[in-house]
Every structure is written in C-alpha cells, then in structure tokens.
Amino acid sequence: MTEPCDLSAVQARGLIGRKRLSPVELTESCIARIEAVDHAVNAFAARDFDRALATARTAEATVMKGEALGPLHGLPLGIKDLEDTAGLLSTYGSPIYANHVPEHDQHMVAGLRAAGGIVLGKTNVPEWGAGANSRNVVWGTTGNPFDPTRSAAGSSGGSGVALACNMVPLATGSDTGGSLRNPAAFNGIVGFRPTPGLIPSERRAHGWSPLPVLGPMARDLPDLALLLSAMVSDDSCDPLATTIHGRVVRDPADYARPARIDLSSLRVALTPDFGFAPVERHIAEVFADKTGRFRDAFGRADDATPDCAGADEAFEILRATAFLSGHLENVRTRPQDVGPNVTANVEEGLRYSAADVARASAMQTAMYRRWQGFFTRYDVVLTPAITVSPRPWSELYPAEIDGKPTRTYFHWLAMAYAPTLCGHPALSLPVGLDRNGMPFGLQIVGPRGGDRLVLAVAAALEELLSGDPATARPVPDLAKLMAAPAISQMPGFRGFG
C-alpha cells in the first residue's frame, strides 16, 4: 500500500486541496520514513519535526476553513544545509558553525514557507559544499541509497538521497560545479540548474558572478516545476535578477508545469565528454547505449560538441578566487577547523594574480560566445551528467579516472562545470542504471535563457522513457535500507570529505 510520503508532490498537493489528505498525515508519514530509513544513509542533518507538525496542523486548519492555499501548501520540504533557516541549525557542514542558529530565513527559504511549504529539516552537505562528496565532521557521511558504502555526490547530496527514499516530496539545492546535477545523477532523481538570476539569492559574496545558483530537486518533472515556480521571482536582492522597470520578467506561472513539446521538432547534439572532460569509459559507453534507445525520437541528432577550450583553467581560477572571499579568514585563523578541499581552494586562490583572473574571465567570455554560435545550430545538448559511476564515499575525491590523474579535487565534475561557465540552464534526468547497478543521469543543456525549453525536453523524455525498465527512473530498495546497519558504524563516517 502506498504511504502518503510515497505520493508525488503534485499528487499530494492536489489531495490536500481537495481535503482528501491532511498535511498532518503527510508530515507524519515523511517523519516515519526518515526514522525508518535515515540510519542507513544519513540524508538529514538538523531536524525540525515538532515545529513541522505544528505548522502542518495550522495548514490543515487553513484547508478546512476553505481559505486560499499556496502552491506548496502542506508539502514537507528538505532544505539544504548551506541555506539559512530561522530557528534551526544551519552549519554548512563546518565545525566552526556547528551551533549556528540563524535568526532569519534566507530569502528563498522564506519564500517557500510563504508558499505553504513545511520545513522538515536540513539535508546534509560536504563542508561548505566543497568536493561533491557529502561528508563532514559535524553530521558525518551521507551514503548512496543504492549502496550506502558509495558516495551520494553533492553538494546537495542529502537532498538527493532524501528524495530517492521518499523522505520528502521536494528538496532544495544549489549548484556551482554541478551540486544540483551530480547528486541527482548519483541518486536517481531530478536536479535543475537554472539560468543565474532566475531564483534570486542574497548569499553570493560575488553578486555578479554567474557560477553559484540555487535550484529545485524532485523525483519527477512535474514536481520539479512546482517547486521551481515557488522559487522564481524578480527580487532585487540578486543583482543577476535583472529587470525592466514596470514589467514582470520572471513570472512564476511560466514555470509551474513543463510545456508540451514535440521531440521530433528538435535539433540535438550528443557528446560524451564536451571534448575535454575526463569521462570514465564505462560512463561513455552507457551514455551511448542509453541515447541509442531514443535518439531517433529527435528530428536531428548529431554527435557534436560546443567548443570548451579553456574551461578547466577558467573554472579553476574563478572558483578559487570565490573561495578567497568566503574562507580566507578561517583558513588563516582556524586552519584546524577547515577541511582539505576548502583549504586547497584558498591556497590555490592565493597563488593567482589579477592578470590570472583577467585571463580566466576572458576565457570564460570567449567560451560563452562560441556556445552562442553552437546553439544557433542545435536546440539542446545531451551529455552524461557526471564523469564516473558512484565510488566509495571513503575516497576524498576521484584522484584518477581510468588510470589517468585528475587535475584537481573537482576535475571529475567537468561535465557539470562547462554549462556553469556559460550560464546555460542544465538538468540531470534519471535514465535507469549503469553497468554497476547504480543510477545514471542524463544531462540536458539548453540555450541561453532556455530554462522552459530544458524543462519541456526533460518532461517529454521522462514520459518517453518511463515505460522501459532500462531507462525509467530507478528506485532504491527501501526494505533493504530499513534492515541495513547504521552508516554511522562504518569506519571514517565522520570526517572531512
């Protein structure tokens, strides 16, 4: 029998609106699933169950009175632990902030509460989101629900696992080098990196940088669109949320559901590596097999890639200089409380000169302009979402891929940071399993400002592929997880990752 927590967000919200499902019943079901499964995977960090139940009771009363309901009314949410939540621990995976309780919600979190969402708790991350392996000294390691000894990726790893296990119907994430897309790919759910500025953020130290963005995560495209619509706005807190005075630029209603699209009308480019990324041979072969099953659904499908020359160097420099703004002081004054990934980025940033930063910005701009030419010939690009199959979380990062050393601790995320550099929207869609029995994610990259196109293509592919076990969204064995030993008993559970 389906439990309320197993309903999609769209299904649950519809039932709540028709008075056929109580927000209290749904919240209790989500809490029960967390308590039954989370010991095996450690997706949730700080929990706010008592306040969530009190909020659910208020939400139920609002429904029974027949009052107007927000788009997320009564839906429990997982909030990534890089995002501030009033009255609830927000640690960023750092021991420096192990006891930090913000007084105010981050702008996005406040908006989700206003839309009727119920914050159930915080989802686990790597320290400050660095490294894409959701492991830290505060909360420990998040394990993959398909094999808890393997990485759940990150930095939105806790959100990805919570969704895969039906602990919550919706969860938030953020993305610089793939932190929405990497855990979506590793855990068999959907993660969307939108165009910078579509979801306003007041937290970026470099406000005009397009690298970090906030975004939605869900189990399917209708749910993802529902959450996205509650995040979108023209709010002035974000300098990239550029506006035209007197007009609405970003209307939430435009994103509330994916548009219908005819795949046969599209020109699609397929590339296993963007011409530069260190993709595992296994992943390239799985990508070829998966896309071979449906590439004829497009009007035109070519093996082609946009020119990504300079991507590694540009991203390395721009990423490192961003880390200087947020972490230099802690590395200097409290080095014992800062992990190796953050320290490495700060130390790297200190080696660069103004000339290096200028060169990186010029390379990023040149790459962006080459991409614009490429997208006059193609509507979307399809790639693997990530370069490797999930590896043991005890590995700090993949230091080699197919025997070849990686450049940095984040070089294995190159498939994700190519679209990041150009500011193009990109989504990871679950497409069955790889040859290791682990989830495989297909990355769909759209043109400049093509968020709605990416959602439409993803929704059409989701519908097309859902009937084939080889390409449908994989689901972890929850009964096996319930019976599994606690991940906290594994050696190395609590440490920098």
C-alpha positions, 0 to 999 in steps of 0.5 A: 500500500502506498504511504502518503510520503510515497505520493508525488508532490503534485499528487499530494498537493492536489489531495490536500486541496481537495481535503482528501489528505491532511498535511498532518498525515503527510508530515507524519508519514515523511517523519516515519520514513526518515526514522525508518530509513535515515540510519542507513544513509544519513540524508538529514542533518538538523531536524525540525519535526515538532515545529513541522507538525505544528505548522502542518496542523495550522495548514490543515486548519487553513484547508478546512476553513476553505481559505486560499492555499499556496502552491506548496501548501502542506508539502514537507520540504528538505532544505539544504544545509548551506541555506539559512533557516530561522530557528534551526541549525544551519552549519554548512557542514563546518565545525566552526558553525556547528551551533549556528542558529540563524535568526532569519530565513534566507530569502528563498527559504522564506519564500517557500514557507510563504508558499505553504511549504513545511520545513522538515529539516536540513539535508546534509552537505560536504563542508561548505559544499566543497568536493561533491562528496557529502561528508563532514565532521559535524553530521558525518557521511551521507551514503548512496541509497543504492549502496550506502558504502558509495558516495551520494555526490553533492553538494546537495547530496542529502537532498538527493538521497532524501528524495530517492527514499521518499523522505520528502516530496521536494528538496532544495539545492544549489549548484556551482560545479554541478551540486544540483546535477551530480547528486541527482545523477548519483541518486536517481532523481531530478536536479535543475540548474537554472539560468543565474538570476532566475531564483534570486539569492542574497548569499553570493559574496560575488553578486555578479558572478554567474557560477553559484545558483540555487535550484529545485530537486524532485523525483519527477518533472512535474514536481520539479516545476512546482517547486521551481515556480515557488522559487522564481521571482524578480527580487532585487536582492540578486543583482543577476535578477535583472529587470525592466522597470514596470514589467514582470520578467520572471513570472512564476506561472511560466514555470509551474508545469513543463510545456508540451513539446514535440521531440521530433521538432528538435535539433540535438547534439550528443557528446560524451565528454564536451571534448575535454572532460575526463569521462570514465569509459564505462560512463561513455559507453552507457551514455551511448547505449542509453541515447541509442534507445531514443535518439531517433525520437529527435528530428536531428541528432548529431554527435557534436560538441560546443567548443570548451577550450579553456574551461578547466583553467577558467573554472579553476581560477574563478572558483578559487578566487570565490573561495578567497572571499568566503574562507580566507579568514578561517583558513588563516585563523582556524586552519584546524577547523577547515577541511582539505578541499576548502583549504586547497581552494584558498591556497590555490586562490592565493597563488593567482594574480589579477592578470590570472583572473583577467585571463580566466574571465576572458576565457570564460567570455570567449567560451560563452560566445562560441556556445552562442554560435553552437546553439544557433545550430542545435536546440539542446545538448545531451551529455552524461551528467557526471564523469564516473559511476558512484565510488566509495564515499571513503575516497576524498575525491576521484584522484584518477579516472581510468588510470589517468590523474585528475587535475584537481579535487573537482576535475571529475565534475567537468561535465557539470562545470562547462554549462556553469561557465556559460550560464546555460540552464542544465538538468540531470534526468534519471535514465535507469542504471549503469553497468554497476547497478547504480543510477545514471543521469542524463544531462540536458543543456539548453540555450541561453535563457532556455530554462522552459525549453530544458524543462519541456525536453526533460518532461517529454523524455521522462514520459518517453522513457518511463515505460522501459525498465532500462531507462525509467527512473530507478528506485532504491530498495527501501526494505533493504535500507530499513534492515541495513546497519547504521552508516554511522558504524562504518569506519571514517563516517565522520570526517572531512570529505 
